[in-house]
Amino acid sequence: MVFHTHNNHKTLPKRIILVRHGESQGNLDGSAYTTTPDYKIPLTSLGLNQAQNAGNKILRVVSEDGVSENWKVYFYVSPYERTRMTLREMGKSFPKKKIVGVREECRVREQDFGNFQVEERMKVIKQTRERFGRFFFRFPEGESAADVYDRVSSFLESLWRDIDNNRLHQDPCDEMNLVIVSHGLMSRVFLMKWFKWTVEQFEHLNNLGNCEFRVMQLGPGGEYSLAIHHSEEELEQWGLSPDMIADQKWRAGSDRDDSNEKCPWYLDAFFDHLADSDDNVDGEENGCAN
């Protein structure tokens, strides 16, 4: 997605970084969900260390290994205990003067799996999800990934307005970095919504590991891309197809007034007969990645 606002693109956040929480008691032992509400599941000692390491790594990213001096950071965090604990440990890496603000955001919470989870029942339910499809399968008394998509869409609309109206109090001279500390599925759905990935493409994405993060960085033309900070090999490991990777590379260097809508990645998946049409304009003329 590209921003078309009245602001110069230099006032946009330089990076949007999605972070999954550290290892939780639920990741270590699924039986924890049978007695503890999902939102109260804490981090393990390993999870705390992972969060500290993630904070150090993200500090190096936003400060460009200490080269940049005018960077700032604004945090969004899921209200779950494990994400709040992750943020607290990550925050130890950042000088207070560099943190513009933090906001708890309920719309970036974990997918709801129901209330207390009976371990054996959940195993059967998750097996059914694999047969049904991860995106549309709705957990009994819980949510589907499609439901998460809807609330992520609502969050992004609010984020656009916050950025456009400078509610994050960004100084035009500063390099703002938004860090969203949440959950694996939420992060994948966020990327799906932002980059207009299809349901089929979503199904092939791999989950983030504990305290892994994805960096969406602003290119010179006003587009955000994963390909600026991350290597092609990383994108492949995360489940991006060659067309999706080509799109990320296009975004990394595109002009914000160009359109990528006519690229095969957007058209051929829906209109097979257009692939060899004489009316097709070649990718270079349309600003597509080759």
KAFEN-V895613 format. One record per pair of residues at least 4 apart in sequence whose ideal C-beta (glycine too) atoms are under 7 Angstrom apart, sorted by sequence separation. I is the first residue (numbers start at 1). J is the second residue. D is the distance in Angstrom with one decimal. If there is no record, write none. Layout:
# KAFEN-V895613
I_J_D + I_J_D
This chain:
# KAFEN-V895613
7_11_4.5 + 23_27_5.0 + 25_29_6.3 + 26_30_6.5 + 32_36_5.4 + 36_40_5.4 + 43_47_3.3 + 45_49_6.8 + 46_50_6.2 + 47_51_6.4 + 48_52_6.7 + 49_53_6.4 + 50_54_6.2 + 51_55_6.5 + 52_56_6.8 + 53_57_6.4 + 54_58_6.1 + 55_59_6.3 + 56_60_6.8 + 57_61_6.6 + 58_62_6.2 + 59_63_5.9 + 64_68_4.4 + 80_84_6.9 + 81_85_6.1 + 82_86_6.4 + 83_87_6.5 + 84_88_6.5 + 85_89_6.6 + 86_90_6.1 + 87_91_5.9 + 94_98_5.4 + 113_117_6.0 + 118_122_6.5 + 119_123_6.8 + 121_125_6.3 + 122_126_6.1 + 123_127_6.6 + 124_128_6.6 + 125_129_6.6 + 126_130_6.9 + 128_132_5.9 + 132_136_6.8 + 133_137_5.9 + 138_142_6.7 + 139_143_6.5 + 143_147_3.9 + 145_149_6.4 + 148_152_6.0 + 149_153_6.3 + 150_154_6.8 + 151_155_6.4 + 152_156_6.4 + 153_157_6.7 + 154_158_6.8 + 155_159_6.2 + 156_160_6.5 + 157_161_6.9 + 158_162_6.2 + 159_163_6.3 + 160_164_5.9 + 161_165_5.8 + 166_170_5.9 + 170_174_6.2 + 182_186_4.5 + 183_187_6.8 + 184_188_6.7 + 185_189_6.2 + 186_190_6.2 + 187_191_6.6 + 188_192_6.3 + 189_193_6.3 + 190_194_6.2 + 191_195_5.9 + 197_201_4.2 + 199_203_6.6 + 208_212_4.2 + 219_223_5.0 + 226_230_5.2 + 230_234_4.4 + 232_236_6.4 + 233_237_6.5 + 234_238_6.4 + 236_240_6.5 + 240_244_4.1 + 242_246_6.3 + 243_247_6.5 + 244_248_6.7 + 245_249_6.6 + 246_250_6.4 + 247_251_6.5 + 248_252_6.6 + 250_254_5.4 + 254_258_5.2 + 262_266_6.9 + 264_268_4.4 + 267_271_5.6 + 268_272_6.5 + 273_277_7.0 + 281_285_5.0 + 23_28_6.4 + 33_38_6.2 + 36_41_5.7 + 43_48_5.3 + 60_65_5.3 + 63_68_5.3 + 78_83_4.0 + 94_99_5.5 + 117_122_4.9 + 129_134_6.1 + 132_137_4.3 + 138_143_6.4 + 143_148_6.0 + 162_167_4.2 + 163_168_6.6 + 182_187_6.2 + 192_197_4.3 + 197_202_5.8 + 230_235_6.0 + 235_240_4.4 + 240_245_5.1 + 261_266_5.4 + 262_267_6.5 + 281_286_5.5 + 283_288_3.4 + 3_9_6.7 + 26_32_4.8 + 77_83_5.4 + 138_144_3.9 + 162_168_5.7 + 170_176_4.6 + 191_197_7.0 + 218_224_5.6 + 219_225_5.5 + 260_266_7.0 + 268_274_6.5 + 274_280_6.5 + 284_290_6.7 + 25_32_4.5 + 26_33_5.6 + 77_84_6.0 + 137_144_5.7 + 217_224_6.6 + 267_274_5.5 + 268_275_4.9 + 283_290_5.7 + 43_51_6.9 + 63_71_5.6 + 129_137_4.2 + 136_144_5.6 + 168_176_6.6 + 216_224_4.3 + 217_225_6.4 + 227_235_6.8 + 3_12_5.8 + 32_41_5.9 + 62_71_4.9 + 135_144_7.0 + 138_147_6.9 + 216_225_6.9 + 219_228_6.3 + 226_235_6.3 + 236_245_7.0 + 77_87_4.8 + 135_145_4.6 + 136_146_5.5 + 192_202_4.9 + 216_226_6.1 + 235_245_4.9 + 250_260_5.8 + 62_73_6.0 + 134_145_5.9 + 135_146_5.8 + 217_228_4.0 + 264_275_6.8 + 75_87_6.1 + 214_226_6.3 + 217_229_5.2 + 232_245_5.9 + 235_248_6.5 + 247_260_6.6 + 125_139_6.4 + 188_202_6.7 + 215_229_3.9 + 26_41_4.5 + 125_140_6.9 + 215_230_6.6 + 25_41_5.4 + 28_44_5.5 + 247_263_7.0 + 24_41_4.9 + 25_42_5.9 + 188_205_5.0 + 24_42_6.6 + 247_265_5.4 + 24_43_5.6 + 25_44_6.0 + 188_207_6.9 + 262_281_6.6 + 23_43_6.6 + 24_44_6.6 + 263_283_6.2 + 22_43_4.9 + 23_44_5.0 + 73_94_6.2 + 187_208_5.7 + 227_248_3.9 + 226_248_5.0 + 227_249_4.9 + 243_265_4.2 + 23_46_4.9 + 24_47_5.9 + 184_207_4.2 + 191_214_6.8 + 225_248_5.1 + 263_286_6.4 + 23_47_3.8 + 184_208_4.8 + 228_252_5.0 + 262_286_4.6 + 22_47_3.1 + 73_98_5.9 + 77_102_6.6 + 79_104_5.2 + 114_139_5.6 + 227_252_4.6 + 263_288_3.9 + 22_48_6.5 + 72_98_5.7 + 73_99_5.7 + 74_100_4.7 + 113_139_4.9 + 114_140_5.9 + 115_141_6.4 + 225_251_3.8 + 23_50_6.1 + 71_98_6.8 + 73_100_6.7 + 74_101_5.2 + 75_102_4.2 + 76_103_5.4 + 77_104_5.6 + 78_105_7.0 + 79_106_5.6 + 114_141_4.0 + 187_214_6.5 + 224_251_6.8 + 225_252_4.1 + 260_287_6.2 + 22_50_3.9 + 72_100_5.0 + 77_105_6.8 + 114_142_4.4 + 223_251_4.1 + 259_287_6.6 + 260_288_6.1 + 22_51_4.4 + 76_105_4.7 + 80_109_6.1 + 113_142_4.6 + 258_287_3.6 + 78_108_5.0 + 79_109_6.0 + 80_110_5.9 + 112_142_4.3 + 78_109_4.7 + 112_143_4.3 + 223_254_5.1 + 58_90_6.8 + 76_108_6.3 + 78_110_6.7 + 111_143_5.2 + 206_238_5.4 + 219_251_6.2 + 221_253_6.8 + 205_238_6.4 + 206_239_4.6 + 219_252_4.9 + 220_253_6.9 + 221_254_4.7 + 223_256_6.1 + 254_287_6.0 + 55_89_6.4 + 59_93_4.6 + 111_145_6.6 + 152_186_6.7 + 205_239_4.2 + 219_253_5.9 + 221_255_4.4 + 222_256_3.1 + 19_54_6.2 + 51_86_4.3 + 55_90_3.5 + 59_94_6.3 + 204_239_4.6 + 219_254_6.7 + 221_256_4.5 + 54_90_5.6 + 55_91_6.7 + 52_89_4.9 + 55_92_6.2 + 56_93_5.1 + 111_148_5.2 + 148_185_6.3 + 152_189_5.1 + 156_193_6.3 + 51_89_3.5 + 55_93_3.5 + 148_186_6.1 + 152_190_5.4 + 250_288_6.2 + 42_81_5.3 + 43_82_5.3 + 51_90_5.3 + 55_94_7.0 + 250_289_3.4 + 39_79_6.8 + 41_81_6.3 + 42_82_6.2 + 52_92_6.5 + 145_185_6.1 + 149_189_5.1 + 153_193_5.8 + 201_241_6.7 + 249_289_4.8 + 17_58_6.2 + 39_80_4.7 + 40_81_5.3 + 41_82_5.6 + 48_89_5.5 + 148_189_5.0 + 152_193_5.5 + 39_81_6.4 + 43_85_4.7 + 247_289_6.1 + 42_85_6.2 + 43_86_6.6 + 149_192_7.0 + 201_244_6.3 + 246_289_4.0 + 107_151_4.5 + 145_189_6.0 + 149_193_6.2 + 107_152_6.7 + 15_62_6.6 + 107_154_5.9 + 108_155_6.1 + 197_244_6.9 + 107_155_4.0 + 105_155_6.4 + 24_82_4.3 + 21_82_4.5 + 21_83_4.7 + 22_86_5.0 + 135_199_4.9 + 21_86_4.4 + 101_168_6.9 + 135_202_5.5 + 100_168_6.4 + 135_203_6.3 + 100_169_6.0 + 134_203_5.9 + 133_203_6.5 + 198_269_6.4 + 38_110_6.4 + 108_180_6.0 + 110_183_4.4 + 108_182_4.3 + 111_185_5.0 + 38_113_6.5 + 110_186_6.9 + 108_186_5.4 + 34_116_5.9 + 33_116_6.9 + 34_117_6.1 + 33_117_3.9 + 34_118_6.2 + 34_119_5.8 + 31_119_5.3 + 30_119_5.6 + 74_168_5.2 + 87_181_4.8 + 86_181_5.5 + 83_181_5.1 + 83_182_6.0 + 72_174_4.7 + 74_176_6.5 + 76_178_6.9 + 70_173_6.0 + 71_174_6.9 + 72_175_7.0 + 78_181_6.6 + 70_174_5.3 + 71_175_4.5 + 72_176_5.4 + 73_177_4.7 + 74_178_5.4 + 75_179_5.1 + 76_180_4.6 + 77_181_4.6 + 78_182_4.4 + 70_175_5.9 + 72_177_6.9 + 78_183_6.3 + 71_177_6.3 + 73_179_5.9 + 75_181_6.5 + 68_175_6.2 + 62_177_4.5 + 58_179_6.5 + 86_211_6.9 + 13_163_6.8 + 12_163_6.4 + 61_215_6.2 + 58_213_6.5 + 7_164_6.7 + 54_211_4.1 + 53_211_6.9 + 5_164_4.8 + 11_170_6.3 + 54_213_6.5 + 17_177_6.4 + 19_179_6.3 + 21_181_6.8 + 50_210_5.5 + 51_211_5.8 + 11_172_5.2 + 14_175_4.4 + 17_178_7.0 + 19_180_6.8 + 50_211_3.9 + 10_172_6.7 + 14_176_6.3 + 15_177_4.6 + 16_178_4.8 + 17_179_4.7 + 18_180_5.3 + 19_181_4.8 + 21_183_6.5 + 13_176_4.3 + 14_177_6.0 + 20_183_6.2 + 47_210_6.4 + 13_177_6.3 + 20_184_5.0 + 13_178_4.9 + 20_187_6.1 + 61_229_6.9 + 18_187_4.2 + 18_190_6.0 + 27_210_6.5 + 23_210_4.5 + 20_208_4.1 + 22_210_5.1 + 21_210_6.8 + 22_211_4.8 + 20_210_6.2 + 20_211_6.4 + 19_211_6.8 + 20_212_5.7 + 1_194_5.2 + 19_213_4.3 + 18_213_6.1 + 17_213_5.4 + 18_214_4.7 + 17_215_5.3 + 15_215_5.7 + 16_216_4.4 + 15_216_6.6 + 15_217_5.0 + 14_217_6.7 + 15_218_7.0 + 14_218_5.3 + 12_218_5.8 + 16_224_6.5 + 9_222_3.9 + 3_222_6.2 + 2_222_5.5 + 2_223_4.9 + 9_256_6.4 + 2_256_5.1
